[in-house]
Amino acid sequence: MAAQAEYHRLEDYEEDSPPGEEELLVHVTEGLQDSWHHIKNLDNFFTKIYHFHQKNGFACMMLSDLFELVQFLFVVTFSTFLLCCVEYDVLFANRPLNHSQVPAPERSKVTLPDAILPAPQCAQRIRANGWVIFLLVMAAVFWLYRLVKVLCSLLSYWEIRAFYIKALNIPSDGLCNYSWQEVQARLISLQREQQMCVHKKELTELDIYHRILRFKNYTVAMVNKSLLPVRFRLPLLGHVVFLTQGLKYNLELLLFWGPGSLFQNKWNLQPQYKRAGSRLELAQRLARTMVLLGLANLLLCPFVLVWQVLYAFFSYTEVIKREPGSLGARRWSLYGRHYLRHFNELNHELQARLSRGYKPATKYMNSFTSPLLTVLAKNVGFFAGSILAVLIVLTVYDEDVLTVQHILTAITLLGLVVTLARSFIPDEHMVWCPEQLLQRVLAHIHYMPDHWQGNASKSETRNEMAQLFQYKAVFILEELLSPILTPLILIFALPARALDIIDFFRNFTVEVVGVGDICSFAQLDIRNHGNPQWLSAGQTEASVYQQAENGKTELSLMHFAITNPRWQPPPQSELFLSHLKEKVQQDAAAAPPAQRILAEGPLGTSLLSDDSATAPDGLLASVLARPILSASGLVSRDRRFIQPCSTASAAASVLASLSSPLPGRARVPSADSPGCHSDRLLPEESLLLSESRLLSLSRSAVLAEVASAEMSLHAIYMHELHQQQQQGPAPLAVGLWVAAGAPKQPSVTAGSAARASQAQLRELREMPLGGWAEEEEEEEEEEEEQTTG
């Protein structure tokens, strides 16, 4: 990021905010409690409305907060009890008890009350230990602080409850029946009746997203521009990524809402950070603040570390004992969630998208096996399993075997070893097709580095994917190490980026009427932040430093337009969406009809999909498998096409069927919207969902599934065109419609799904399709074990 200081000042395409906007943004609530005119902090208000909806109302939020307080109190109290009130010599039978007053048959038994000290003796032990008293005082202060914060939060959320009932006309018991889009539409309608924002007559969907995600968009942009020091090269470990909840909390405290942060309130950057003249002085001040914050973390490190260890012990010990393979399960890392997040993407939208990509990502990661490790795991599992089997048989034959010292420990450890060894043994029925699996992952996560294309089978790609999709054990270890490593990063690594951070906030902050200062990337402005390599050539004026990486501006714009079909984008963004729609229609004309591609869905699903009952997954499998099936001859080829259909052409064909309905097909009644989404089909007649699936889903759920499938197809299509553009000038579609006269032979640029080797194609031809159906249940069981293990 050495060239970060070369960023230029970006001007907002909207008119400048009127003088005195800061005063206009801070209002005093007028009238009665049920009047919501001139709300003084719309950021906080809209965020609470969103959280109230996502957390299912006041009762669930109240119980969650109260149990969080009780949980903290329990951990502290129970840990103190275990440390000071238990006589472990008695519990472990290392010291005999005085059984003079106990009947003879029971003298040899040690009960729990025998090992627990009386209350006066326990209190004396606590008073005699100064460290325990100090930790208890610290815990009490923190608990009281949390109690006050929870009480204030509950009072404010009670007002939000009243807002939902009186202003939005959404009853508490029916909140779960409303999607966020429906709540948002009522908010926009309410703005016309009651001026919640005084200096803007109407709110847009983007205004609401900007206020809820103001700071989140900055963080996503900094991760996208590789501004934060979260990547390190360590001996033996190589390249690693370290971003934990503790480090993220300190970064937000430092930049957004702490006492020395860059923002003077929730919606305005401090004026001195908008001027380039004092950038060096501000960078030195920020670097000093980073060091001081790191030193504060270093002082608090012992206390935070003790809490982290205790919380992890109480949270995961029982789970590990019950399901030892749970540590081998995977989760999306915190860095992965920021890397994969669109600009202006709410938490529930991101979670739904990553949840859809969980199974494909797990299957891709599990497809990599080490032959040497597999041999070792099989033999270790055999020896440990043999000993475990003997011990189990002995305990079944005579339960007195359990009284033998350490026998239960041995059984438990052997069970852990067997489970761990099984996790390294691959499924013998698994078909090796990493390119297609990675394409399925891309369909849901929407982002991946360019060098992954065509290199899905390499261990380097798998290691980089593991940084986004990490083991749960790695997540726990990182969180435990966070109190130690976070101060070091704040003191030594982060200050070197202080000047880059100052320049970033100056160059990428714009002022928007009715919203305040926001990250300019969140404007989804193709002209200022588009990338010519992502279909915005001729439409963007952005320099290399102003462009978002990995096509994030273009993909975020498409995602927001699909998620919010009634949103009216700015002219440059609308031009991009229209241009993309024309490209889709052009490529669709040179591809097989969508009905033919979807008719081969069962075969494509059997090749690439885990769950054939999920219609969007089956549709994506049909699109991704089409080049393989066409090239291998497993499906009939249309004589009108000289070359096999590429992934981009197949995706374009299906997208065109969604945006251009057949004669007689109904449309969703909605306001005009940009791009391909304005002409969306009525879900009941869409090609995406079966009749049984429609009956099991509500209308909002159907729209969500259709929107998800549409965005997945756009992600595949845009990545394919991006790859073709990088490889050189080539036609956007591989197939060619044969018109009258001599046809022109096109130059072939196959999609990534068509890059399978000839050996793989021969295997697909020779493999008996009936054999897959016979082993379907067994494969599902194996995949379920891999997911949980």
C-alpha positions in Angstrom: 0.0 0.0 0.0 3.0 2.3 -0.6 1.0 4.2 -3.2 -1.9 4.8 -0.9 -0.9 8.5 -0.4 -1.4 9.0 -4.2 -5.2 8.5 -3.9 -7.1 11.5 -5.2 -10.0 13.3 -3.6 -13.3 11.8 -4.8 -16.3 14.1 -5.4 -19.8 12.9 -4.7 -22.1 12.9 -7.7 -24.9 14.3 -5.6 -25.2 17.9 -4.6 -23.3 19.0 -1.5 -25.0 19.0 1.8 -26.6 22.3 2.8 -24.8 24.5 5.3 -25.5 23.6 8.9 -26.3 20.0 8.0 -24.5 18.8 11.2 -27.1 20.8 13.2 -29.9 19.4 11.1 -28.8 15.9 11.8 -29.1 16.4 15.5 -32.8 17.0 16.5 -34.9 16.9 19.5 -37.8 14.5 19.6 -41.1 16.4 19.4 -44.6 15.6 20.5 -45.8 12.5 22.2 -43.9 9.2 22.6 -45.7 7.8 19.6 -44.6 10.6 17.3 -41.4 9.9 15.5 -40.6 13.3 13.9 -37.0 14.5 13.6 -35.2 11.6 15.2 -31.9 12.9 16.4 -29.7 9.8 15.7 -31.1 7.9 12.7 -28.0 5.6 12.6 -28.8 4.3 16.0 -32.5 4.2 15.3 -32.4 2.3 12.0 -29.8 -0.1 13.5 -32.0 -0.9 16.4 -35.0 -1.4 14.1 -32.9 -3.9 12.1 -31.6 -5.7 15.2 -35.1 -5.8 16.7 -36.3 -7.6 13.5 -33.4 -10.0 13.3 -33.5 -11.0 16.9 -37.2 -11.8 16.7 -38.7 -9.1 19.0 -38.4 -7.7 22.5 -39.0 -10.9 24.5 -36.1 -12.8 22.7 -33.8 -9.9 23.0 -34.6 -9.4 26.7 -34.0 -13.1 27.5 -30.8 -13.1 25.5 -29.3 -10.1 27.3 -30.4 -11.4 30.7 -29.0 -14.9 30.1 -25.7 -13.3 29.0 -25.5 -11.5 32.3 -26.3 -14.7 34.2 -23.8 -16.6 32.1 -21.0 -14.2 33.0 -22.0 -14.4 36.7 -22.0 -18.2 36.5 -18.6 -18.5 34.9 -17.0 -16.2 37.5 -18.8 -17.8 40.5 -18.3 -21.4 39.4 -14.6 -20.7 38.6 -14.0 -19.2 42.1 -15.8 -22.1 43.7 -13.6 -24.7 41.9 -10.5 -22.7 42.8 -11.1 -22.0 46.5 -13.9 -24.3 47.7 -13.0 -27.8 46.6 -10.6 -30.1 48.5 -9.0 -31.9 45.6 -6.9 -34.2 47.8 -10.1 -35.6 49.2 -11.8 -35.7 45.8 -8.9 -37.7 44.3 -8.7 -40.0 47.4 -5.1 -38.8 48.1 -6.0 -38.1 51.7 -8.1 -40.4 53.9 -11.2 -39.0 55.6 -12.2 -39.3 59.2 -15.2 -41.8 59.0 -15.7 -42.3 62.8 -19.3 -41.1 62.6 -20.1 -42.9 59.3 -21.6 -46.4 59.1 -19.0 -49.1 58.3 -20.4 -50.1 54.8 -20.0 -46.5 53.5 -16.6 -45.6 55.1 -14.6 -46.4 51.9 -16.8 -44.1 49.7 -16.0 -40.5 49.0 -19.0 -38.3 48.2 -19.1 -34.8 46.7 -20.0 -33.1 50.0 -16.9 -34.6 51.5 -14.7 -32.8 49.0 -16.5 -29.4 49.3 -15.3 -27.1 52.0 -17.7 -25.4 54.5 -18.8 -21.9 53.6 -16.7 -20.2 56.3 -13.5 -22.0 55.3 -14.2 -21.3 51.6 -14.7 -17.5 52.4 -11.5 -17.5 54.4 -9.6 -19.0 51.5 -10.9 -16.3 49.1 -10.0 -13.5 51.5 -6.5 -14.9 51.9 -5.9 -14.8 48.1 -5.3 -11.2 46.9 -5.3 -12.1 43.2 -8.7 -13.7 43.5 -10.1 -10.7 45.3 -8.7 -8.4 42.6 -10.1 -10.5 39.8 -13.5 -10.6 41.5 -13.6 -6.9 41.9 -12.7 -6.4 38.2 -15.4 -8.9 37.2 -18.0 -7.2 39.4 -17.2 -3.8 37.9 -17.5 -5.2 34.4 -20.7 -7.0 35.3 -22.3 -3.8 36.7 -21.3 -1.9 33.6 -22.9 -4.6 31.5 -26.0 -4.5 33.7 -26.5 -0.8 33.2 -25.9 -1.1 29.5 -28.4 -3.9 29.2 -31.1 -2.0 31.2 -30.6 1.1 28.9 -30.7 -1.1 25.9 -33.9 -2.8 27.0 -35.6 0.6 27.6 -34.6 1.8 24.1 -35.8 -1.5 22.5 -39.1 -1.1 24.4 -39.6 2.1 22.4 -38.6 0.3 19.2 -41.3 -2.3 20.1 -43.8 0.6 20.3 -42.6 1.9 17.0 -43.2 -1.4 15.3 -46.7 -1.7 16.7 -47.9 1.9 16.3 -45.9 3.3 13.3 -45.2 0.3 11.2 -48.4 -1.6 12.2 -46.5 -4.8 12.8 -47.7 -6.7 15.9 -45.1 -8.3 18.1 -46.5 -11.8 17.8 -46.5 -11.5 14.0 -43.0 -10.0 13.5 -41.6 -13.3 12.3 -44.0 -13.2 9.3 -42.4 -10.1 7.9 -39.2 -10.0 5.9 -36.7 -7.2 6.3 -37.6 -5.9 2.8 -41.2 -5.5 4.0 -40.1 -3.7 7.1 -37.9 -1.5 5.1 -40.7 -0.7 2.6 -42.9 0.5 5.5 -40.0 2.6 6.9 -39.7 4.4 3.5 -43.5 4.9 3.4 -43.5 6.3 6.9 -40.9 8.9 6.0 -43.4 10.5 3.7 -45.9 10.8 6.5 -43.6 11.6 9.4 -40.3 13.3 8.6 -37.9 11.1 10.6 -35.1 12.7 8.6 -35.9 16.5 8.4 -33.8 17.6 5.5 -34.8 14.8 3.0 -38.4 14.3 2.0 -38.0 10.6 0.9 -35.6 7.9 2.0 -34.2 5.3 -0.3 -33.2 1.7 0.4 -29.6 2.8 0.0 -30.0 5.6 2.6 -31.1 3.0 5.2 -28.3 0.6 4.3 -25.8 3.5 4.6 -26.9 4.4 8.1 -26.9 0.8 9.4 -23.6 -0.2 7.7 -21.7 3.1 7.8 -18.7 1.8 9.6 -19.0 -1.7 8.3 -18.6 -0.5 4.7 -15.4 1.3 5.7 -14.0 -2.0 7.2 -15.0 -4.0 4.1 -13.3 -1.4 1.9 -10.1 -1.5 4.0 -10.0 -5.3 3.8 -10.6 -5.1 0.0 -7.7 -2.6 -0.5 -5.4 -4.7 1.8 -5.0 -1.7 4.1 -5.2 -3.5 7.5 -2.2 -5.6 8.7 -3.9 -8.9 9.0 -1.6 -11.0 6.7 1.7 -12.2 8.1 4.5 -14.5 6.9 5.7 -16.8 9.8 8.5 -19.3 9.9 7.3 -22.9 9.2 3.6 -21.7 8.9 4.1 -19.5 5.8 1.4 -17.0 4.9 -1.2 -16.7 7.6 -4.2 -14.4 8.2 -5.0 -13.2 11.7 -8.2 -11.3 12.4 -10.1 -12.1 15.6 -13.0 -10.5 17.4 -10.6 -8.8 19.9 -8.5 -7.2 17.1 -11.7 -6.2 15.2 -13.1 -4.6 18.4 -9.9 -2.6 18.9 -9.8 -1.4 15.3 -13.4 -0.2 15.5 -12.6 1.5 18.9 -9.6 3.2 17.3 -11.2 4.4 14.1 -14.9 4.8 14.6 -16.4 5.3 18.1 -13.5 5.4 20.6 -12.5 8.6 22.5 -9.8 9.4 20.0 -11.5 8.1 16.9 -11.6 9.7 13.4 -15.3 10.4 13.7 -16.7 13.3 15.8 -20.1 11.6 16.0 -21.9 8.8 14.4 -22.2 10.4 11.0 -19.4 12.9 10.5 -15.7 12.6 10.0 -13.7 15.1 11.9 -13.0 18.2 9.7 -9.2 18.0 10.1 -9.1 14.5 8.6 -10.7 15.8 5.4 -7.8 18.1 4.7 -4.6 16.9 3.1 -2.4 19.6 4.6 -2.2 18.1 8.1 -2.0 14.4 7.0 1.5 13.8 8.5 0.6 15.3 11.8 -2.6 13.3 12.0 -0.8 10.1 11.1 1.7 10.6 13.9 -1.1 11.3 16.3 -3.0 8.2 15.1 0.2 6.1 15.5 0.6 7.2 19.1 -3.0 6.3 19.8 -2.4 2.9 18.3 0.6 2.3 20.6 -1.2 3.5 23.7 -4.2 1.3 22.9 -1.8 -1.6 22.4 -0.2 -1.0 25.8 -3.7 -0.8 27.4 -4.4 -4.2 25.8 -1.1 -5.5 27.1 -2.0 -4.5 30.7 -5.4 -6.1 30.4 -4.0 -9.2 28.7 -3.9 -11.5 31.8 -7.6 -10.8 32.7 -8.9 -11.1 29.1 -6.8 -14.3 28.6 -8.2 -15.9 31.8 -11.8 -15.1 30.7 -11.1 -16.4 27.2 -9.8 -19.7 28.6 -12.6 -20.1 31.0 -15.3 -19.3 28.5 -13.8 -21.7 25.9 -13.5 -24.4 28.5 -17.1 -24.2 29.6 -18.4 -23.7 26.0 -16.6 -26.4 24.1 -15.5 -29.2 26.6 -18.9 -30.9 26.7 -19.3 -30.5 22.9 -15.9 -32.1 22.3 -16.6 -35.0 24.6 -20.0 -35.6 22.9 -18.8 -35.0 19.4 -15.0 -35.2 19.1 -15.2 -34.5 15.4 -16.8 -31.1 15.9 -13.3 -29.4 16.1 -12.7 -30.8 12.5 -15.8 -29.0 11.2 -15.3 -25.7 9.3 -16.6 -22.2 9.6 -16.2 -19.0 7.7 -13.4 -17.0 9.3 -13.9 -13.4 10.4 -11.5 -12.4 7.7 -13.4 -14.4 5.2 -16.7 -12.7 6.1 -15.1 -9.3 5.5 -13.3 -10.4 2.3 -16.5 -12.0 0.9 -18.9 -9.3 2.0 -20.5 -7.0 -0.6 -20.7 -3.3 0.1 -24.1 -2.5 1.6 -24.8 -6.1 2.6 -26.7 -6.7 5.8 -25.7 -9.4 8.3 -28.6 -11.7 7.5 -28.0 -11.4 3.8 -24.3 -12.3 4.2 -25.2 -15.2 6.6 -27.7 -16.6 4.2 -25.3 -16.5 1.3 -22.4 -18.1 3.2 -24.7 -20.7 4.6 -25.7 -21.7 1.0 -22.0 -22.0 0.2 -21.1 -24.1 3.3 -21.7 -27.5 1.9 -20.0 -26.9 -1.5 -17.0 -25.3 0.4 -16.8 -28.3 2.8 -16.9 -30.7 -0.1 -14.2 -28.9 -1.9 -11.9 -28.8 1.1 -12.5 -32.4 1.9 -11.6 -33.4 -1.7 -7.9 -32.7 -0.8 -6.3 -35.7 0.8 -2.7 -36.6 1.7 -1.9 -40.2 0.7 0.8 -40.4 3.4 -1.5 -39.0 6.1 -4.3 -41.4 5.0 -2.1 -44.4 5.4 -1.0 -43.2 8.9 -4.6 -42.4 9.9 -5.9 -45.9 8.9 -3.2 -47.7 10.9 -3.5 -45.4 13.9 -7.3 -45.8 13.8 -6.9 -49.6 13.6 -4.6 -49.9 16.6 -6.5 -47.4 18.8 -9.9 -49.0 17.7 -8.6 -52.5 18.6 -7.6 -51.5 22.1 -10.9 -49.5 22.5 -12.9 -52.5 21.4 -11.3 -54.8 24.0 -11.9 -52.3 26.8 -15.5 -51.9 25.8 -16.1 -55.7 25.7 -14.5 -56.0 29.2 -16.7 -53.3 30.6 -19.8 -54.9 29.1 -18.7 -58.3 30.6 -18.0 -56.9 34.1 -18.8 -53.3 35.1 -16.2 -53.5 37.9 -13.6 -52.8 35.2 -14.8 -49.2 35.2 -13.4 -48.9 38.8 -9.9 -49.6 37.6 -7.8 -46.4 37.8 -7.8 -44.3 34.6 -9.9 -46.8 32.6 -12.5 -44.2 31.7 -9.7 -41.8 30.7 -8.2 -44.4 28.5 -11.6 -45.1 26.8 -12.2 -41.4 26.2 -8.8 -40.7 24.8 -8.9 -43.8 22.5 -12.3 -42.7 21.3 -10.9 -39.2 20.5 -7.9 -40.8 18.6 -10.3 -43.0 16.5 -12.5 -40.1 15.6 -9.6 -37.9 14.7 -8.0 -40.6 12.6 -11.3 -41.1 10.7 -11.4 -37.4 9.8 -8.2 -37.9 7.8 -9.5 -40.9 5.8 -11.2 -39.7 2.6 -14.5 -41.0 1.2 -13.5 -43.9 -1.2 -16.5 -43.1 -3.4 -15.6 -39.4 -3.8 -15.0 -38.2 -7.4 -12.1 -35.8 -7.9 -13.4 -32.7 -9.7 -12.0 -29.6 -7.8 -12.6 -27.1 -10.6 -16.4 -27.8 -10.7 -16.6 -27.8 -6.9 -14.8 -24.5 -6.7 -17.2 -23.1 -9.3 -20.1 -24.2 -7.1 -18.5 -22.4 -4.1 -18.0 -19.2 -6.3 -21.7 -19.3 -7.2 -22.6 -18.5 -3.6 -19.6 -16.6 -2.2 -19.3 -14.4 -5.3 -15.6 -13.6 -4.8 -12.3 -15.4 -5.4 -8.8 -14.3 -6.6 -8.1 -14.5 -10.3 -5.3 -17.0 -9.8 -7.7 -19.6 -8.4 -9.3 -20.0 -11.8 -7.9 -23.2 -13.4 -5.8 -23.9 -10.3 -8.4 -25.4 -8.1 -6.5 -28.7 -7.7 -3.3 -27.0 -6.3 -2.5 -27.1 -2.7 -1.8 -23.3 -2.7 -5.4 -22.6 -3.7 -6.7 -24.9 -1.0 -4.5 -23.2 1.6 -5.8 -19.8 0.6 -9.3 -21.1 0.7 -8.6 -22.4 4.2 -7.9 -18.8 5.3 -11.5 -18.0 4.4 -13.0 -21.3 5.5 -11.1 -22.4 8.6 -11.3 -25.3 11.0 -13.3 -24.6 14.2 -10.2 -25.7 16.2 -8.2 -23.0 14.4 -10.9 -20.4 15.3 -10.8 -21.4 18.9 -7.0 -21.3 19.0 -6.9 -17.8 17.4 -9.4 -16.4 19.9 -7.4 -17.9 22.8 -4.2 -16.3 21.4 -5.9 -13.0 20.6 -5.3 -11.3 24.0 -1.5 -12.0 23.5 -1.2 -11.2 19.8 -3.6 -8.2 19.5 -1.4 -5.9 21.6 1.7 -6.8 19.5 -0.2 -6.0 16.3 -1.4 -2.7 17.7 2.1 -1.7 18.9 4.3 -3.0 16.1 2.3 -3.7 12.9 -0.5 -1.1 12.8 1.4 2.2 13.3 3.2 1.6 10.0 -0.1 1.9 8.3 -1.2 5.1 10.0 -0.5 7.4 7.1 -2.2 5.1 4.7 -5.3 4.9 6.9 -5.4 8.8 7.1 -5.2 9.0 3.4 -7.8 6.3 2.9 -10.4 8.1 5.0 -9.7 11.5 3.4 -9.8 10.1 -0.2 -12.7 7.7 0.2 -15.2 9.7 2.3 -18.1 11.5 0.6 -20.8 13.6 2.2 -24.4 12.7 1.2 -27.5 14.7 1.9 -29.6 13.2 4.6 -26.9 10.6 5.5 -23.7 12.4 6.4 -20.2 11.1 5.7 -20.0 7.6 4.2 -17.4 5.4 2.5 -17.5 6.4 -1.2 -17.3 2.7 -2.2 -20.7 2.2 -0.6 -22.2 4.6 -3.2 -21.8 1.8 -5.7 -20.6 4.4 -8.2 -19.1 2.7 -11.3 -17.7 6.0 -12.6 -15.5 6.6 -9.5 -14.8 3.0 -8.4 -15.4 0.7 -11.3 -12.9 -1.7 -12.8 -12.6 -1.9 -16.6 -11.7 -5.6 -16.3 -15.2 -6.2 -14.8 -17.4 -5.1 -17.7 -17.2 -1.4 -16.8 -14.8 -0.4 -19.6 -15.7 3.0 -21.0 -18.0 3.7 -18.0 -15.4 4.4 -15.3 -12.9 7.1 -14.8 -11.3 5.5 -11.7 -7.5 5.1 -11.5 -5.9 1.9 -10.3 -5.9 3.1 -6.7 -9.6 4.2 -6.8 -10.8 0.9 -8.2 -12.2 -1.8 -5.9 -10.4 -5.1 -6.1 -11.9 -8.3 -7.4 -14.9 -6.5 -9.0 -16.4 -5.7 -5.7 -18.1 -2.5 -6.9 -19.7 -4.2 -9.9 -20.8 -7.3 -7.9 -22.0 -5.3 -5.0 -24.1 -3.1 -7.3 -25.7 -6.2 -8.9 -26.3 -7.7 -5.5 -28.0 -4.6 -4.1 -30.1 -4.1 -7.2 -31.3 -7.7 -7.0 -32.0 -7.6 -3.3 -33.8 -4.2 -3.6 -35.7 -4.3 -6.9 -37.5 -1.0 -6.2 -34.2 0.9 -5.7 -33.4 3.5 -8.4 -29.7 3.6 -9.0 -27.7 6.7 -10.0 -27.3 7.2 -13.8 -23.8 5.6 -14.2 -24.8 2.6 -12.2 -28.0 2.2 -14.1 -26.0 2.4 -17.4 -23.8 -0.4 -16.2 -26.8 -2.6 -15.3 -28.4 -1.9 -18.7 -25.2 -2.7 -20.4 -24.9 -6.0 -18.5 -28.4 -6.9 -19.4 -27.6 -6.4 -23.1 -24.6 -8.6 -22.8 -26.7 -11.3 -21.2 -29.3 -11.2 -24.0 -26.5 -11.2 -26.6 -24.9 -14.3 -25.1 -28.2 -16.0 -24.5 -29.0 -15.8 -28.2 -25.9 -17.9 -29.0 -26.6 -20.5 -26.3 -29.1 -23.4 -26.0 -32.5 -22.4 -24.6 -32.9 -22.3 -20.9 -35.5 -25.1 -21.0 -33.0 -27.5 -22.5 -30.3 -26.6 -19.9 -32.8 -27.0 -17.0 -34.2 -30.2 -18.5 -30.8 -31.8 -18.0 -30.8 -30.6 -14.4 -31.0 -34.1 -12.8 -27.9 -35.2 -14.6 -26.0 -32.1 -13.8 -27.2 -32.3 -10.2 -26.0 -35.9 -9.9 -22.6 -34.7 -11.0 -22.1 -31.6 -8.9 -24.8 -31.1 -6.3 -25.2 -32.5 -2.8 -28.9 -31.9 -2.5 -31.0 -32.5 -5.5 -34.1 -31.4 -3.5 -33.0 -27.8 -3.4 -34.1 -26.2 -6.7 -31.5 -23.3 -6.8 -28.7 -25.8 -6.2 -30.0 -28.0 -9.0 -30.2 -25.0 -11.3 -26.6 -24.0 -10.6 -25.5 -27.6 -11.1 -27.2 -27.6 -14.5 -25.4 -24.5 -15.6 -22.0 -25.6 -14.3 -22.3 -29.1 -15.7 -23.5 -28.0 -19.1 -20.0 -27.5 -20.6 -18.9 -30.9 -19.3 -21.9 -32.8 -20.5 -21.8 -31.1 -23.9 -18.1 -31.6 -24.5 -18.3 -35.3 -23.3 -21.3 -36.2 -25.4 -23.4 -37.2 -22.3 -26.2 -34.9 -23.7 -27.3 -34.3 -27.2 -25.7 -31.3 -29.0 -27.9 -28.9 -30.8 -26.9 -28.8 -34.5 -27.3 -25.0 -34.5 -24.2 -24.7 -32.3 -20.7 -25.4 -33.7 -18.9 -25.5 -30.3 -19.9 -26.8 -26.9 -21.7 -24.4 -24.7 -19.6 -22.5 -22.1 -20.5 -21.8 -18.5 -21.0 -18.1 -19.4 -23.4 -18.9 -22.2 -25.4 -21.3 -20.1 -25.7 -18.8 -17.3 -26.7 -16.1 -19.8 -29.4 -18.3 -21.2 -31.0 -19.0 -17.8 -30.6 -15.3 -16.8 -32.3 -14.2 -20.0 -35.2 -16.6 -19.3 -35.6 -14.9 -15.9 -35.5 -11.3 -17.2 -37.4 -12.0 -20.5 -40.5 -14.1 -19.7 -42.1 -16.3 -22.3 -45.4 -15.2 -23.8 -48.2 -15.4 -21.3 -45.9 -15.6 -18.3 -46.8 -13.2 -15.5 -44.4 -10.8 -13.8 -44.0 -9.6 -10.3 -45.9 -6.3 -9.9 -43.3 -3.8 -8.7 -41.9 -0.4 -9.5 -39.4 0.0 -12.2 -36.1 -1.4 -11.2 -32.7 -1.6 -12.8 -31.0 -4.3 -14.8 -32.3 -7.8 -15.1 -34.4 -7.6 -12.0 -37.1 -5.4 -13.2 -38.6 -8.1 -15.3 -38.4 -10.9 -12.8 -40.9 -13.7 -13.3 -43.6 -14.5 -10.9 -42.1 -17.2 -8.7 -45.1 -19.6 -9.1 -44.3 -19.9 -12.8 -40.5 -19.6 -12.6 -38.3 -22.4 -13.8 -36.4 -22.3 -10.6 -38.7 -23.9 -8.1 -40.8 -27.1 -8.2 -44.5 -27.1 -7.1 -43.8 -29.0 -3.9 -41.0 -26.5 -3.0 -43.3 -23.5 -3.6 -46.0 -25.0 -1.4 -43.5 -25.2 1.5 -42.3 -21.6 1.3 -43.8 -18.2 1.9 -43.9 -15.6 -0.8 -40.9 -13.7 0.8 -39.0 -17.0 1.1 -39.7 -17.8 -2.6 -38.5 -14.3 -3.6 -35.3 -14.8 -1.5 -34.5 -18.1 -3.2 -35.1 -16.7 -6.7 -33.0 -13.6 -5.9 -30.2 -15.9 -4.5 -30.2 -18.0 -7.6 -30.2 -15.0 -9.9 -27.3 -13.4 -8.1 -25.4 -16.7 -8.2 -25.8 -16.9 -11.9 -24.7 -13.3 -12.3 -21.6 -14.0 -10.2 -20.7 -17.0 -12.4 -21.4 -15.0 -15.6 -19.4 -12.0 -14.6 -16.4 -14.0 -13.4 -16.4 -16.0 -16.7 -16.4 -12.7 -18.7 -13.7 -11.3 -16.5 -11.5 -14.3 -17.2 -12.1 -14.2 -20.9 -11.3 -10.5 -20.9 -8.0 -11.1 -19.1 -7.1 -13.9 -21.5 -7.5 -11.6 -24.5 -10.1 -10.6 -27.0 -12.5 -13.4 -27.5 -16.2 -13.7 -28.2 -18.3 -13.8 -25.1 -20.0 -17.0 -26.1 -18.4 -20.2 -27.3 -21.4 -21.4 -29.2 -22.4 -19.7 -32.5 -25.8 -19.4 -34.0 -25.7 -20.7 -37.6 -27.4 -18.1 -39.7 -28.0 -18.2 -43.4 -24.8 -18.3 -45.5 -21.3 -19.5 -44.5 -20.9 -19.3 -40.7 -17.8 -17.7 -39.2 -15.7 -20.1 -37.0 -15.3 -18.5 -33.5 -12.2 -18.7 -31.4 -12.9 -21.0 -28.5 -12.6 -19.8 -24.9 -14.0 -22.4 -22.7 -15.3 -21.6 -19.2 -13.7 -22.9 -16.1 -16.3 -25.6 -15.8 -15.2 -26.9 -19.2 -11.6 -27.2 -18.3 -11.8 -30.8 -17.1 -9.2 -33.1 -18.6 -9.9 -35.7 -21.2 -9.2 -38.4 -18.7 -12.0 -37.0 -16.5 -14.3 -36.9 -19.5 -13.6 -40.5 -20.3 -14.3 -41.5 -16.7 -17.6 -39.7 -16.9 -18.5 -41.6 -20.1 -17.5 -45.0 -18.8 -19.1 -44.6 -15.3 -22.4 -46.4 -15.0 -25.0 -43.9 -14.1 -27.1 -46.5 -12.3 -24.3 -47.1 -9.9 -24.5 -43.6 -8.5 -28.2 -44.1 -7.6 -27.5 -47.4 -5.8 -24.9 -45.7 -3.6 -26.8 -42.4 -3.1 -27.8 -43.1 0.5 -24.3 -44.2 1.5 -22.7 -41.1 0.0 -25.2 -38.9 1.8 -24.2 -40.5 5.1 -20.5 -40.1 4.4 -21.0 -36.4 3.5 -23.0 -35.8 6.6 -20.2 -37.3 8.7 -17.7 -35.1 7.0 -19.8 -32.0 7.6 -20.2 -32.7 11.3 -16.7 -34.1 11.7 
